Amino acid sequence: MLENIISHTNDALYSYILIILLLLGGIYFVIRTRFVQFRLLGEQFRAVMEKPADGKGVSSFQALMVSTASRVGTGNIIGVSTALCLGGFGSVFWMWIIAIIGGASAFIESTLAQIFKRKGSDGCYGGPAHYIERGIKSRPLAIIFAILIIITYAFGFNMLASYNLQSTFSSYGFYNAQWSPWVIGLIVAALVAYCLMGGGKRILKATSFLVPVMGIAYILIALVIVVINIKALPSVFQKIFAEAFDMEAIFGGFSGSCVMYGIKRGLFSNEAGVGSAPNASAAAEVDHPVKQGLVQVLSVFIDTLLVCSATAFMCMCSGVEPSAELSGAPYVQAALSNTLGAFGPIFITVAMMLFAFTTLLGNLYYVDNCLIFLLKRQPSKRFMMIYHIIASLIVFVGAGLSADLLWGIADVTMGAMTIINMPVILILGRYAIKALKDYEKQRKEGKTPVFKAKNIDLPYDVDYWK
């Protein structure tokens, strides 16, 4: 009964509400920022290489790696596979559209997170809960949003990441359906607990090292597979666009169409407009909020246009036809086995382990931020130890639950976050746009942009930028 309720809720959310919010909201930001995601591509790379002026604090690159760690995860493999098997090749096109439009939304929400960030004992912190409380002047709504992040990332996404990780071992002979998920879940939970006990700095170090390594390796293998099967590439592109605009098939069964799966899995993967990445963005020490907004556009592009596309093309070029029975890890493993032989499944297992592990850490970094907001102070060491133990146990439990239930819960809670965050950034977005104009004005004058709240007539009291 619970799965049915969640399924119907998902259909309502993703068939109507979220499509209107994400597409119309994203298009509005694309127009208002004058295609910032493409127009300032060079500035994005410039901003990501900058370090804090005092040499301390969280750099733009570290904040990018935390948000990318959460975005680039099991959804880039399992989620894309599910979309291809259940929605068809056309779902890839709609993933791209969501990413391109979503880049502008990501810019706005992360710039706002920087504008409204707060000073802490060991650096700065912030996110949607903070700009909702100060900008909208509604602490109750901010509390609801913070609780939704905790439910979504500590529970829904982390249980799902744990399940997806252990499911990649199902093709091996030693895998036993009764006890293997629990053993694998226990090992993963222990590793997560070790990183959590070291606090945010250990999470930053782990993700800063693992994310670039796993991302580059994954994309290189995908390129090798596409090159090996290069003759299939023209027909793959033809099929993507043919299915993406097959209106009869789309409107004949919209809830199972390529548009629906493309938007759901695209949103799950890049999270633009959801309100998750701003929690990492606010931690960066930068001279101007726009710099971190530009950096987060890169994170969306890395996630969908690079990593999701890598999964899609190495599956679609392999010659293995997607089907509902192969949905998830089996389709990716079958596709790689068909091209790379025995090495294929092994590589996917290693990739899933790295993707899932960094996702778990990135997600819990967001939760830490929300706990500080709810408690109005840095939690005590005892509180954090109890929380870390519970978070690790959740990872353990998730390994043995139902995949359909976990996907459904994650989709519903993420949808609820988006329903709150998108209207808020539409209301406050004018300050991010003013900040963008201030940034570009200083750049044209040959200055290194430095932000002051008075430059945009910000009517709110903020900890920084005075």
Rosetta blueprint (number, residue, H / E / L):
1 M L
2 L H
3 E H
4 N H
5 I H
6 I H
7 S H
8 H H
9 T H
10 N H
11 D H
12 A H
13 L H
14 Y H
15 S H
16 Y H
17 I H
18 L H
19 I H
20 I H
21 L H
22 L H
23 L H
24 L H
25 G H
26 G H
27 I H
28 Y H
29 F H
30 V H
31 I H
32 R H
33 T L
34 R L
35 F L
36 V H
37 Q H
38 F H
39 R H
40 L L
41 L H
42 G H
43 E H
44 Q H
45 F H
46 R H
47 A H
48 V H
49 M L
50 E L
51 K L
52 P L
53 A L
54 D L
55 G L
56 K L
57 G L
58 V E
59 S L
60 S H
61 F H
62 Q H
63 A H
64 L H
65 M H
66 V H
67 S H
68 T H
69 A H
70 S H
71 R H
72 V L
73 G L
74 T H
75 G H
76 N H
77 I L
78 I H
79 G H
80 V H
81 S H
82 T H
83 A H
84 L H
85 C H
86 L H
87 G H
88 G L
89 F L
90 G H
91 S H
92 V H
93 F H
94 W H
95 M H
96 W H
97 I H
98 I H
99 A H
100 I H
101 I H
102 G H
103 G H
104 A H
105 S H
106 A H
107 F H
108 I H
109 E H
110 S H
111 T H
112 L H
113 A H
114 Q H
115 I H
116 F L
117 K L
118 R E
119 K E
120 G E
121 S L
122 D L
123 G E
124 C E
125 Y E
126 G L
127 G L
128 P H
129 A H
130 H H
131 Y H
132 I H
133 E H
134 R H
135 G H
136 I H
137 K L
138 S L
139 R H
140 P H
141 L H
142 A H
143 I H
144 I H
145 F H
146 A H
147 I H
148 L H
149 I H
150 I H
151 I H
152 T H
153 Y H
154 A H
155 F H
156 G H
157 F H
158 N H
159 M H
160 L H
161 A H
162 S H
163 Y H
164 N H
165 L H
166 Q H
167 S H
168 T H
169 F H
170 S H
171 S H
172 Y L
173 G L
174 F L
175 Y L
176 N L
177 A L
178 Q L
179 W L
180 S H
181 P H
182 W H
183 V H
184 I H
185 G H
186 L H
187 I H
188 V H
189 A H
190 A H
191 L H
192 V H
193 A H
194 Y H
195 C H
196 L H
197 M H
198 G L
199 G H
200 G H
201 K H
202 R H
203 I H
204 L H
205 K H
206 A H
207 T H
208 S H
209 F H
210 L H
211 V H
212 P H
213 V H
214 M H
215 G H
216 I H
217 A H
218 Y H
219 I H
220 L H
221 I H
222 A H
223 L H
224 V H
225 I H
226 V H
227 V H
228 I H
229 N L
230 I H
231 K H
232 A H
233 L H
234 P H
235 S H
236 V H
237 F H
238 Q H
239 K H
240 I H
241 F H
242 A H
243 E H
244 A H
245 F L
246 D L
247 M H
248 E H
249 A H
250 I H
251 F H
252 G H
253 G L
254 F H
255 S H
256 G H
257 S L
258 C H
259 V H
260 M H
261 Y H
262 G H
263 I H
264 K H
265 R H
266 G H
267 L H
268 F H
269 S H
270 N H
271 E L
272 A L
273 G L
274 V L
275 G L
276 S L
277 A L
278 P H
279 N H
280 A H
281 S H
282 A L
283 A L
284 A E
285 E L
286 V L
287 D L
288 H L
289 P H
290 V H
291 K H
292 Q H
293 G H
294 L H
295 V H
296 Q H
297 V H
298 L H
299 S H
300 V H
301 F H
302 I H
303 D H
304 T H
305 L H
306 L H
307 V H
308 C H
309 S H
310 A H
311 T H
312 A H
313 F H
314 M H
315 C H
316 M H
317 C L
318 S L
319 G L
320 V L
321 E L
322 P L
323 S L
324 A H
325 E H
326 L H
327 S L
328 G L
329 A H
330 P H
331 Y H
332 V H
333 Q H
334 A H
335 A H
336 L H
337 S H
338 N H
339 T H
340 L H
341 G L
342 A L
343 F H
344 G H
345 P H
346 I H
347 F H
348 I H
349 T H
350 V H
351 A H
352 M H
353 M H
354 L H
355 F H
356 A H
357 F H
358 T H
359 T H
360 L H
361 L H
362 G H
363 N H
364 L H
365 Y H
366 Y H
367 V H
368 D H
369 N H
370 C H
371 L H
372 I H
373 F H
374 L H
375 L H
376 K L
377 R L
378 Q L
379 P L
380 S L
381 K H
382 R H
383 F H
384 M H
385 M H
386 I H
387 Y H
388 H H
389 I H
390 I H
391 A H
392 S H
393 L H
394 I H
395 V H
396 F H
397 V H
398 G H
399 A L
400 G L
401 L L
402 S L
403 A H
404 D H
405 L H
406 L H
407 W H
408 G H
409 I H
410 A H
411 D H
412 V H
413 T H
414 M H
415 G H
416 A H
417 M H
418 T H
419 I H
420 I H
421 N H
422 M H
423 P H
424 V H
425 I H
426 L H
427 I H
428 L H
429 G H
430 R H
431 Y H
432 A H
433 I H
434 K H
435 A H
436 L H
437 K H
438 D H
439 Y H
440 E H
441 K H
442 Q H
443 R H
444 K H
445 E L
446 G L
447 K L
448 T L
449 P L
450 V L
451 F L
452 K L
453 A H
454 K H
455 N H
456 I H
457 D L
458 L L
459 P L
460 Y L
461 D L
462 V L
463 D L
464 Y L
465 W L
466 K L
